[in-house]
Amino acid sequence: MSDIAGTKPALRWVVHLSVVFLVALWVIPTLGLLISSFRTADQISSSGWWRSLFPSEQNLTLRSAAPETQVLENGVYVIQGALFSEDEQATISRWGISSREVDAFEPGQTAKLRRGGTITVDAVGNSRMENTEEFTGDRGARIFVTAELPPEFTLKNYQKVLLDQSSTDSMAKAFFNTLTVTIPATIIPILVAAFAAYALAWMDFPGRALLIAAVVGLLVVPLQLALIPLLKFHLNIGIGKGYLGVWLAHTGFGMPLAIYLLRNYMAGLPRDLIENARVDGATEFQIFTKLILPLSFPALASFAIFQFLWTWNDLLVAKVFLIDATGQTTVMTNRIVELLGTRGGNWEILATAAFVSIFVPLVVFFAMQKYLVRGLLAGSVK
């Protein structure tokens, strides 16, 4: 016998390693997305998220103090000041005054300006410009530095994405639009499917077996097959592109799984419980509402998780049945697609928007995951 007391078969180790691998496969990217959402654009472009707790070397473009701050010292006009603010602690390793040679000088060396005069930059970011003639212009000289900056985390990305309504990157409206789609599209199928599942499980009527077979057959029908005909039907009856249309579409696409899942669970409940309730004079509606529904909560929660996650992350159905040219009904998935097109280089905004999009499904899943396995396994064994 391979499974001797005190030992573990090799297959069990394979299962454990597979589970650890799958968990890491999902947790590590999610953790990276979370950390990146709190980083600045310069830090994201210069180092990976796994180095977020360590200093990073970045190429920065800074400006010296404005010419209006110059003073005359011993016949020489001088402009001096700090390239970094007081709360920034950076160490410069190389610097330059031309975009073609950003690392031409070391800290402490002096460079000649094209418009006359010299400039010196030290390692902590203090600059000093000197010229025998008065400096002119409205802005200071442009200075390119390669500096090592300490790790920095900020909430500005979330403020811009969620709270700044004037920003083109705001996702606040898309967030509430997604909630408007997801909550009814989760509740409606559960209400309808629960009644149907009870009828198919505990009520005798002609054609019940055919209806069960039809529900099972609908599980394998791809939703892409019904998108265009269903949209034409919506347009013909006058609901067009709107919330009602997308609610009905999600309800129709989720109904076969809901009926199948709930029917299997309800059919596994003790028959004596139902028959005793009928003998006591309870109506079918009373049995359903006061007996079946409370006992079927694990199955209801399991389907609610699936339906919520599917509708929250949906893009295809929303594109077909909801989103119009005005953009007033844009959901979060479509908003992220738009950001990919318009803000392809702003990784901090994309990371923040993506994590906001997955945060709510994560909360829903972990809040109800204890019912998931119970609901899925219901009816599989007797």
Phi, psi and chi 1 to 4 in degrees:
 res  aa     phi    psi   chi1   chi2   chi3   chi4
   1 MET       -  133.9  -64.8  178.2   63.0      -
   2 SER   -81.3  -29.8   59.0      -      -      -
   3 ASP   -95.5   74.6 -166.3    1.1      -      -
   4 ILE   -80.9  147.1  -56.1  174.8      -      -
   5 ALA   -56.4  133.1      -      -      -      -
   6 GLY    90.3   -5.4      -      -      -      -
   7 THR  -122.9  162.9   64.5      -      -      -
   8 LYS  -120.2  133.0  -66.8 -176.1  178.4 -179.7
   9 PRO   -65.0  156.1   23.9  -33.2      -      -
  10 ALA   -62.8  -32.2      -      -      -      -
  11 LEU   -62.8  -33.8 -176.2   59.1      -      -
  12 ARG   -65.8  -37.6 -171.6  174.6  -57.8  177.2
  13 TRP   -65.8  -36.6  -72.0  107.1      -      -
  14 VAL   -63.4  -41.1  173.2      -      -      -
  15 VAL   -63.4  -44.7  173.1      -      -      -
  16 HIS   -63.3  -43.0  -69.9  174.2      -      -
  17 LEU   -65.7  -36.5  -69.7  175.8      -      -
  18 SER   -65.1  -41.1  -60.2      -      -      -
  19 VAL   -64.5  -44.2  170.8      -      -      -
  20 VAL   -61.2  -40.6  171.2      -      -      -
  21 PHE   -64.7  -43.7  172.9   74.3      -      -
  22 LEU   -66.3  -40.0  -68.5  175.7      -      -
  23 VAL   -62.8  -45.6  170.3      -      -      -
  24 ALA   -64.2  -35.2      -      -      -      -
  25 LEU   -62.1  -30.8 -168.7   65.0      -      -
  26 TRP   -96.2  -36.4  -73.6   99.2      -      -
  27 VAL   -73.6  -42.3  170.2      -      -      -
  28 ILE   -62.1  -49.1  -67.8  176.6      -      -
  29 PRO   -62.6  -36.7  -21.7   33.5      -      -
  30 THR   -65.2  -41.9  -56.2      -      -      -
  31 LEU   -63.6  -41.3  179.7   63.2      -      -
  32 GLY   -62.8  -38.9      -      -      -      -
  33 LEU   -65.3  -41.0 -164.7   64.6      -      -
  34 LEU   -63.1  -47.3  172.7   62.3      -      -
  35 ILE   -64.6  -42.4  -65.3  175.1      -      -
  36 SER   -63.5  -29.6  -63.1      -      -      -
  37 SER   -68.7  -16.9   66.5      -      -      -
  38 PHE  -101.9    3.4  -70.2  100.8      -      -
  39 ARG  -100.4  162.1  -55.6 -178.4   74.5 -163.0
  40 THR   -85.0  166.3   62.8      -      -      -
  41 ALA   -63.0  -39.4      -      -      -      -
  42 ASP   -64.9  -40.6  -67.9  -28.4      -      -
  43 GLN   -68.6  -39.0  -72.5 -175.1  -32.3      -
  44 ILE   -64.0  -40.3  -68.8  177.2      -      -
  45 SER   -74.6  -20.9   61.2      -      -      -
  46 SER   -98.3  -24.3   61.4      -      -      -
  47 SER  -153.8  158.3   62.9      -      -      -
  48 GLY   -74.9  163.3      -      -      -      -
  49 TRP   -63.7  -27.6   61.4  -92.3      -      -
  50 TRP   -69.8  -10.8   53.7   90.2      -      -
  51 ARG  -107.4   19.4  -62.1 -171.2   58.1 -171.0
  52 SER   -67.8  -22.7   58.9      -      -      -
  53 LEU   -89.4    0.3  -62.3  177.7      -      -
  54 PHE  -117.4  155.5  -55.0   96.3      -      -
  55 PRO   -59.8  146.7  -22.4   33.4      -      -
  56 SER  -127.9  146.9   59.6      -      -      -
  57 GLU   -91.7  126.5 -169.4  173.6   71.1      -
  58 GLN  -130.8  149.7  -59.4  178.3   22.1      -
  59 ASN   -97.0  118.0  -66.0  -38.2      -      -
  60 LEU  -120.1  151.3  -54.5  175.4      -      -
  61 THR  -112.8  115.4  -57.6      -      -      -
  62 LEU  -122.6  173.9  -51.7  173.1      -      -
  63 ARG  -132.5  145.2  -74.5 -167.7  178.3  -86.3
  64 SER   -75.0  178.6   64.9      -      -      -
  65 ALA   -63.3  152.4      -      -      -      -
  66 ALA   -68.5  154.1      -      -      -      -
  67 PRO   -58.6  -23.1  -26.3   35.1      -      -
  68 GLU   -67.9  -13.8   60.6 -174.2   18.6      -
  69 THR   -92.8    1.7   62.5      -      -      -
  70 GLN   -67.9  150.6   61.3 -174.7  -47.3      -
  71 VAL  -130.8  158.3  -65.3      -      -      -
  72 LEU  -101.5  118.0 -174.4   60.7      -      -
  73 GLU  -125.3  113.0  -63.3 -179.9   -1.0      -
  74 ASN    53.9   43.3  -60.1  -35.7      -      -
  75 GLY    78.7    8.2      -      -      -      -
  76 VAL  -121.8  130.7  177.3      -      -      -
  77 TYR   -80.4  130.5  -69.3   93.5      -      -
  78 VAL  -127.9  133.5  177.1      -      -      -
  79 ILE  -123.5  120.2  -60.3  177.1      -      -
  80 GLN  -137.7  154.1   57.4 -176.5   -0.9      -
  81 GLY   173.5  179.5      -      -      -      -
  82 ALA   -99.3  135.5      -      -      -      -
  83 LEU   -76.3  -25.8  -61.0  177.5      -      -
  84 PHE  -109.2  155.5  -59.7  101.0      -      -
  85 SER   -73.4  171.0   59.2      -      -      -
  86 GLU   -65.2  -32.1  -65.0 -179.0   -3.6      -
  87 ASP   -86.0   -0.8   56.6  -16.9      -      -
  88 GLU  -100.1  129.3  -70.6 -178.3  -47.2      -
  89 GLN  -116.8  107.5  -63.0  179.6   -7.5      -
  90 ALA  -132.5  153.4      -      -      -      -
  91 THR  -122.5  118.2  -57.6      -      -      -
  92 ILE   -86.0  130.5  -63.6  177.1      -      -
  93 SER  -103.4  -34.1   57.8      -      -      -
  94 ARG  -145.8  156.7  -54.3  -70.6  -63.7 -176.9
  95 TRP  -154.3  165.4   65.0  -81.2      -      -
  96 GLY  -159.8  170.2      -      -      -      -
  97 ILE  -116.4    4.7   57.0  175.7      -      -
  98 SER  -128.7  141.6  171.5      -      -      -
  99 SER   -67.9  -17.9   58.0      -      -      -
 100 ARG   -82.9  -23.1  -62.3  179.7  179.2  179.2
 101 GLU  -134.3   74.4  -63.8  178.7  -28.3      -
 102 VAL   -75.9  -13.4  -63.3      -      -      -
 103 ASP  -122.9   37.7   56.4   -7.6      -      -
 104 ALA   -75.1  -24.7      -      -      -      -
 105 PHE  -128.1  154.4  -55.2   97.8      -      -
 106 GLU   -97.7  160.0  -65.0 -178.1   -4.5      -
 107 PRO   -56.9  136.0  -25.1   34.3      -      -
 108 GLY    95.8  -18.2      -      -      -      -
 109 GLN   -79.3  160.4  -69.7 -176.4  -26.1      -
 110 THR  -113.2  136.0  -59.4      -      -      -
 111 ALA  -118.3  150.0      -      -      -      -
 112 LYS   -90.9  131.4  -67.3 -176.7  178.5  179.9
 113 LEU   -81.0  149.3  -62.3  172.4      -      -
 114 ARG   -66.7  -30.0  -72.8  178.0  -65.6  178.6
 115 ARG   -96.0   17.3  -64.0 -175.7  178.3 -179.0
 116 GLY    99.1  145.2      -      -      -      -
 117 GLY    98.3  179.0      -      -      -      -
 118 THR  -131.2  162.5   60.0      -      -      -
 119 ILE  -140.4  141.1 -179.3  172.7      -      -
 120 THR  -129.6  135.0  -56.0      -      -      -
 121 VAL  -127.0  129.8  178.1      -      -      -
 122 ASP   -97.0 -177.3   62.3   14.7      -      -
 123 ALA   -70.3  -26.4      -      -      -      -
 124 VAL   -94.2    0.8  -64.9      -      -      -
 125 GLY   100.3   13.8      -      -      -      -
 126 ASN   -85.2  131.0  -64.5  -41.3      -      -
 127 SER  -117.2  149.4   64.9      -      -      -
 128 ARG  -141.4  120.9  179.6 -178.3  175.5   88.0
 129 MET  -111.0  135.9  -61.5  171.5   56.4      -
 130 GLU  -131.1  143.8  -61.5  179.6   -6.7      -
 131 ASN  -159.8  143.4 -164.6   -2.7      -      -
 132 THR   -75.3  -19.6   55.7      -      -      -
 133 GLU  -107.9  157.2  -61.0 -179.9   -1.6      -
 134 GLU   -68.6  136.7 -175.2  177.3    1.7      -
 135 PHE   -72.5  141.7  -69.5   99.1      -      -
 136 THR  -123.6  167.3   59.0      -      -      -
 137 GLY   111.1  172.2      -      -      -      -
 138 ASP  -100.4  -21.8  -61.5  -32.2      -      -
 139 ARG  -123.8  160.1  -62.4 -174.6  -62.2  176.9
 140 GLY   -75.4  172.0      -      -      -      -
 141 ALA   -69.9  144.0      -      -      -      -
 142 ARG   -82.4  131.5 -169.1  168.5   57.2  169.4
 143 ILE  -128.5  129.1  -55.9  172.2      -      -
 144 PHE  -101.2  126.4  -57.3   90.0      -      -
 145 VAL  -129.2  148.1  -58.7      -      -      -
 146 THR  -110.3  111.5  -59.9      -      -      -
 147 ALA  -131.0  151.9      -      -      -      -
 148 GLU   -97.7  117.2 -172.9  177.4   75.2      -
 149 LEU  -110.1  146.6  -61.7  176.5      -      -
 150 PRO   -70.9  161.1   25.9  -34.2      -      -
 151 PRO   -60.6  143.4   20.2  -31.5      -      -
 152 GLU  -138.5  132.0  178.7 -176.2    1.3      -
 153 PHE  -123.3  143.3  -62.5   95.9      -      -
 154 THR  -142.1  152.2  178.8      -      -      -
 155 LEU  -100.0    4.3  -67.2  174.0      -      -
 156 LYS   -64.6  -31.3  -68.2 -178.3  179.7  179.1
 157 ASN   -62.7  -44.5  -61.6  -27.7      -      -
 158 TYR   -69.5  -35.9  -76.1   93.8      -      -
 159 GLN   -63.0  -39.7 -179.5 -179.2    1.0      -
 160 LYS   -71.0  -38.1 -170.3  174.2 -176.2  179.3
 161 VAL   -78.0  -38.0  168.3      -      -      -
 162 LEU  -103.4  -34.2  -66.7  176.8      -      -
 163 LEU  -108.6  -26.7  -56.7  178.3      -      -
 164 ASP   -84.3   96.5 -170.3   -0.5      -      -
 165 GLN   -70.0  -23.9  -63.7  -66.9  -23.8      -
 166 SER   -79.2  -13.2   61.3      -      -      -
 167 SER   -77.8  142.5  172.8      -      -      -
 168 THR   -72.5  -12.8   57.6      -      -      -
 169 ASP   -95.5    4.7  -58.5  -36.5      -      -
 170 SER   -66.0  137.7  176.1      -      -      -
 171 MET  -118.5   11.9  -67.4 -170.9   64.6      -
 172 ALA   -62.0  -46.8      -      -      -      -
 173 LYS   -66.0  -41.8 -174.0  172.4 -178.0   58.1
 174 ALA   -63.7  -33.3      -      -      -      -
 175 PHE   -63.4  -47.5  179.2   83.4      -      -
 176 PHE   -71.3  -32.6  -71.0  106.2      -      -
 177 ASN   -61.9  -40.1  -71.3  -17.4      -      -
 178 THR   -66.1  -40.6  -52.6      -      -      -
 179 LEU   -62.6  -39.4  -74.2  177.7      -      -
 180 THR   -62.5  -33.8  -55.2      -      -      -
 181 VAL   -78.7  -45.2  171.6      -      -      -
 182 THR   -73.5  -44.7  -56.7      -      -      -
 183 ILE   -63.2  -52.8  -65.6  176.7      -      -
 184 PRO   -64.6  -36.1  -21.2   33.9      -      -
 185 ALA   -69.1  -12.9      -      -      -      -
 186 THR   -94.6  -39.7  -57.7      -      -      -
 187 ILE   -74.2  -44.3  -64.1  175.5      -      -
 188 ILE   -59.3  -49.8  -64.1  174.1      -      -
 189 PRO   -60.6  -35.3  -19.8   31.7      -      -
 190 ILE   -64.9  -44.3  -68.0  177.7      -      -
 191 LEU   -62.7  -47.4  -67.6  177.3      -      -
 192 VAL   -69.6  -45.0  177.9      -      -      -
 193 ALA   -67.7  -31.5      -      -      -      -
 194 ALA   -63.6  -42.9      -      -      -      -
 195 PHE   -63.4  -45.1  -77.1   97.2      -      -
 196 ALA   -65.2  -40.5      -      -      -      -
 197 ALA   -64.9  -39.8      -      -      -      -
 198 TYR   -64.2  -41.7  173.4   74.4      -      -
 199 ALA   -64.1  -42.1      -      -      -      -
 200 LEU   -72.1  -22.9  -66.9  175.2      -      -
 201 ALA   -90.6  -37.4      -      -      -      -
 202 TRP  -129.5    1.4  -68.3  106.2      -      -
 203 MET  -115.7  134.3  -61.3  177.1   67.0      -
 204 ASP   -95.1  124.0  -67.0  -35.2      -      -
 205 PHE  -156.1  156.7   55.7   90.3      -      -
 206 PRO   -64.0  138.0  -20.8   31.4      -      -
 207 GLY    84.2    9.9      -      -      -      -
 208 ARG   -63.3  -41.9 -173.1  179.8   71.3  163.7
 209 ALA   -64.2  -37.8      -      -      -      -
 210 LEU   -66.0  -38.7  -68.1  177.1      -      -
 211 LEU   -65.4  -40.4  -73.7  177.0      -      -
 212 ILE   -62.9  -43.2  -64.4  175.6      -      -
 213 ALA   -63.2  -37.6      -      -      -      -
 214 ALA   -65.0  -39.8      -      -      -      -
 215 VAL   -63.3  -44.0  169.0      -      -      -
 216 VAL   -63.5  -39.9  174.8      -      -      -
 217 GLY   -65.5  -34.1      -      -      -      -
 218 LEU   -69.4  -18.6  -71.8  173.8      -      -
 219 LEU   -64.3  -26.6  -71.8  172.7      -      -
 220 VAL   -98.3    1.0  -60.6      -      -      -
 221 VAL   -80.9  121.9  176.6      -      -      -
 222 PRO   -69.4  137.6   23.7  -31.7      -      -
 223 LEU   -66.5  -25.6   66.5   88.3      -      -
 224 GLN   -60.8  -24.2  -66.5   86.0   -9.5      -
 225 LEU   -69.4  -26.2 -158.2   64.6      -      -
 226 ALA  -105.3   -1.5      -      -      -      -
 227 LEU   -62.3  -55.3  -72.3  177.5      -      -
 228 ILE   -67.0  -47.9  -58.5  -56.4      -      -
 229 PRO   -58.5  -39.0  -23.8   34.0      -      -
 230 LEU   -68.9  -36.5 -168.3   57.2      -      -
 231 LEU   -65.1  -41.5  178.1   59.8      -      -
 232 LYS   -61.4  -40.5  -69.3 -178.0  178.4  178.8
 233 PHE   -63.1  -42.3  175.2   72.0      -      -
 234 HIS   -61.1  -42.0  -76.8 -172.5      -      -
 235 LEU   -67.2  -35.4  -65.8  174.8      -      -
 236 ASN   -69.0  -35.0  -69.6  -25.1      -      -
 237 ILE   -90.9   -1.3   63.9  177.3      -      -
 238 GLY    94.8    6.7      -      -      -      -
 239 ILE   -92.3  -18.6   60.3  177.5      -      -
 240 GLY    49.1 -140.9      -      -      -      -
 241 LYS   -96.2  113.0  -76.7 -164.1  170.9 -172.2
 242 GLY  -173.9 -178.1      -      -      -      -
 243 TYR   -63.9  -40.3  -71.8  117.1      -      -
 244 LEU   -60.3  -42.3  179.4   58.7      -      -
 245 GLY   -64.0  -42.8      -      -      -      -
 246 VAL   -72.4  -31.8   76.6      -      -      -
 247 TRP   -62.8  -46.9  -68.0  -20.5      -      -
 248 LEU   -65.9  -36.7  -65.1  178.7      -      -
 249 ALA   -64.9  -47.6      -      -      -      -
 250 HIS   -64.2  -36.1  -79.1  -57.6      -      -
 251 THR   -62.9  -46.1  -61.1      -      -      -
 252 GLY   -64.5  -41.2      -      -      -      -
 253 PHE   -72.4  -28.3  -64.9  140.2      -      -
 254 GLY   -92.1  -11.7      -      -      -      -
 255 MET   -63.5  -44.6 -165.8   70.7   69.9      -
 256 PRO   -58.1  -45.5  -26.4   35.6      -      -
 257 LEU   -64.4  -40.2  176.3   61.4      -      -
 258 ALA   -64.0  -46.1      -      -      -      -
 259 ILE   -64.8  -43.9  -64.7  175.3      -      -
 260 TYR   -61.7  -46.2  178.6   76.5      -      -
 261 LEU   -66.2  -47.3 -171.8   65.4      -      -
 262 LEU   -70.9  -37.1  -64.6  177.7      -      -
 263 ARG   -63.6  -43.5 -174.0  -97.2  172.2 -166.8
 264 ASN   -62.5  -37.0  -75.6   -9.0      -      -
 265 TYR   -70.8  -47.4 -172.0   91.7      -      -
 266 MET   -65.0  -33.8  -66.9  178.4 -176.8      -
 267 ALA   -67.8  -20.6      -      -      -      -
 268 GLY   -87.2   -3.9      -      -      -      -
 269 LEU   -72.2  153.3  -64.0  176.2      -      -
 270 PRO   -60.6  129.7  -22.8   32.6      -      -
 271 ARG   -66.2  -35.8  178.5  176.4  -67.1  -87.6
 272 ASP   -59.2  -33.1  -66.0  -18.8      -      -
 273 LEU   -62.9  -43.2 -160.3   64.8      -      -
 274 ILE   -70.4  -44.4  -49.3  -61.3      -      -
 275 GLU   -66.3  -39.2  -67.4  178.6   -9.7      -
 276 ASN   -63.5  -37.6  -69.4  -22.0      -      -
 277 ALA   -66.1  -37.9      -      -      -      -
 278 ARG   -67.9  -39.2  -72.1  171.9  177.7  167.7
 279 VAL   -63.5  -35.6  170.2      -      -      -
 280 ASP   -74.9   -1.2  -68.7  -21.1      -      -
 281 GLY    95.2   11.0      -      -      -      -
 282 ALA   -74.2  138.5      -      -      -      -
 283 THR   -77.5  167.5   63.3      -      -      -
 284 GLU   -61.6  -37.2  -63.6  -68.2  -16.9      -
 285 PHE   -67.0  -39.5 -175.9   76.4      -      -
 286 GLN   -67.3  -39.4  -71.3  175.0  -30.7      -
 287 ILE   -62.2  -41.3  -65.7  174.1      -      -
 288 PHE   -66.9  -47.4  173.2   71.9      -      -
 289 THR   -78.8  -35.9   55.6      -      -      -
 290 LYS   -99.5  -13.1  -63.2 -177.4  178.9 -179.4
 291 LEU  -122.0  -54.9 -159.5   62.3      -      -
 292 ILE   -71.4  -47.7  -59.7  -61.9      -      -
 293 LEU   -60.4  -49.4  -80.9 -175.6      -      -
 294 PRO   -59.4  -38.6  -23.9   34.4      -      -
 295 LEU   -73.1  -21.5  -67.0  174.9      -      -
 296 SER   -95.3   13.0  -57.9      -      -      -
 297 PHE   -59.0  -40.6 -175.4   78.2      -      -
 298 PRO   -57.9  -42.0  -26.8   36.4      -      -
 299 ALA   -68.2  -39.7      -      -      -      -
 300 LEU   -62.5  -42.1  -64.0  171.9      -      -
 301 ALA   -66.7  -37.8      -      -      -      -
 302 SER   -61.7  -48.2  -62.8      -      -      -
 303 PHE   -67.2  -36.5  174.5   74.2      -      -
 304 ALA   -59.6  -38.9      -      -      -      -
 305 ILE   -63.2  -49.5  -68.4  174.3      -      -
 306 PHE   -61.1  -47.6  -80.1  113.2      -      -
 307 GLN   -66.6  -39.6 -176.0   70.7   -1.3      -
 308 PHE   -64.1  -47.7 -173.6   93.0      -      -
 309 LEU   -62.7  -40.2  -63.7 -179.3      -      -
 310 TRP   -68.0  -45.2 -174.1   66.5      -      -
 311 THR   -71.5  -34.8   53.1      -      -      -
 312 TRP   -65.8  -40.7 -178.2  -85.5      -      -
 313 ASN   -91.2    4.5  -65.1  -40.8      -      -
 314 ASP   -74.5  139.0  169.3   70.5      -      -
 315 LEU  -121.7  -39.5  175.2   62.5      -      -
 316 LEU   -63.8  -52.0  179.1   60.4      -      -
 317 VAL   -64.7  -39.2  175.4      -      -      -
 318 ALA   -64.2  -39.7      -      -      -      -
 319 LYS   -61.0  -39.7  -81.7  -80.1 -167.3 -179.4
 320 VAL   -80.3  -42.9  175.5      -      -      -
 321 PHE  -107.1   -6.6  -66.1   97.0      -      -
 322 LEU  -129.4  -55.7 -179.3   63.8      -      -
 323 ILE   -70.6  130.9  -60.5  172.1      -      -
 324 ASP  -121.4 -174.3   53.7   21.7      -      -
 325 ALA   -69.1  -23.9      -      -      -      -
 326 THR   -73.0  -25.5   63.0      -      -      -
 327 GLY    77.0    7.6      -      -      -      -
 328 GLN   -74.0  -19.7  -64.5  -60.7  -47.2      -
 329 THR  -112.3   21.6   55.1      -      -      -
 330 THR   -65.9  132.1  -65.0      -      -      -
 331 VAL   -95.0  173.0  -67.1      -      -      -
 332 MET   -66.4  -38.0  -65.7 -170.3   67.8      -
 333 THR   -62.3  -41.6   49.4      -      -      -
 334 ASN   -71.0  -32.5 -172.1   70.7      -      -
 335 ARG   -66.4  -37.4 -171.4   73.9 -175.0   96.5
 336 ILE   -67.2  -38.0  -67.8  175.9      -      -
 337 VAL   -61.3  -40.4  172.2      -      -      -
 338 GLU   -65.0  -39.3  -66.5  175.5   -7.3      -
 339 LEU   -65.3  -34.3  -70.7  177.2      -      -
 340 LEU   -62.5  -31.9  -75.3  172.1      -      -
 341 GLY   -82.4  -37.2      -      -      -      -
 342 THR   -97.2  -24.4   58.8      -      -      -
 343 ARG  -126.5   45.7  -59.6  -70.6 -177.3 -178.5
 344 GLY   -60.6  -25.4      -      -      -      -
 345 GLY   -95.2  -12.4      -      -      -      -
 346 ASN   -87.9   77.2  -68.8   18.0      -      -
 347 TRP   -67.0  -28.5  -64.1  109.7      -      -
 348 GLU   -67.0  -35.4   76.0  -75.3    2.4      -
 349 ILE   -72.3  -41.0  -61.7  -61.6      -      -
 350 LEU   -64.8  -41.9  -68.3  174.4      -      -
 351 ALA   -64.1  -41.7      -      -      -      -
 352 THR   -65.6  -45.0  -55.1      -      -      -
 353 ALA   -62.9  -39.6      -      -      -      -
 354 ALA   -66.9  -41.1      -      -      -      -
 355 PHE   -70.8  -36.1 -170.4   79.0      -      -
 356 VAL   -60.1  -37.3  168.6      -      -      -
 357 SER   -67.2  -35.4  177.9      -      -      -
 358 ILE   -94.3   -7.5   69.0  174.1      -      -
 359 PHE   -66.3  -47.5  177.2   74.8      -      -
 360 VAL   -63.2  -47.2  174.2      -      -      -
 361 PRO   -58.6  -35.4  -26.3   35.1      -      -
 362 LEU   -63.8  -42.6  -74.2  175.5      -      -
 363 VAL   -63.1  -45.1  171.9      -      -      -
 364 VAL   -62.6  -43.6  171.7      -      -      -
 365 PHE   -64.2  -49.3  176.7   79.6      -      -
 366 PHE   -70.4  -26.2  -74.5  113.4      -      -
 367 ALA   -73.2  -28.5      -      -      -      -
 368 MET  -120.9    8.3  -55.6 -179.3   69.6      -
 369 GLN   -68.3  -21.3   56.1   94.6   17.8      -
 370 LYS   -68.0  -21.1   64.0  179.9  179.9  179.8
 371 TYR   -91.0  -10.2  -57.2  105.9      -      -
 372 LEU   -64.7  -53.4 -178.7   61.8      -      -
 373 VAL   -65.9  -40.9  176.2      -      -      -
 374 ARG   -60.5  -40.5  -69.1  171.2   54.8 -170.9
 375 GLY   -72.1  -37.1      -      -      -      -
 376 LEU   -72.6  -35.1  -69.0 -179.9      -      -
 377 LEU   -83.5  -10.3  -66.3 -179.3      -      -
 378 ALA   -63.6  133.4      -      -      -      -
 379 GLY    84.8   -6.7      -      -      -      -
 380 SER   -79.2  -26.0   60.6      -      -      -
 381 VAL  -132.4  158.5  -66.2      -      -      -
 382 LYS  -110.5      -  -67.1  -67.6 -175.3 -178.7
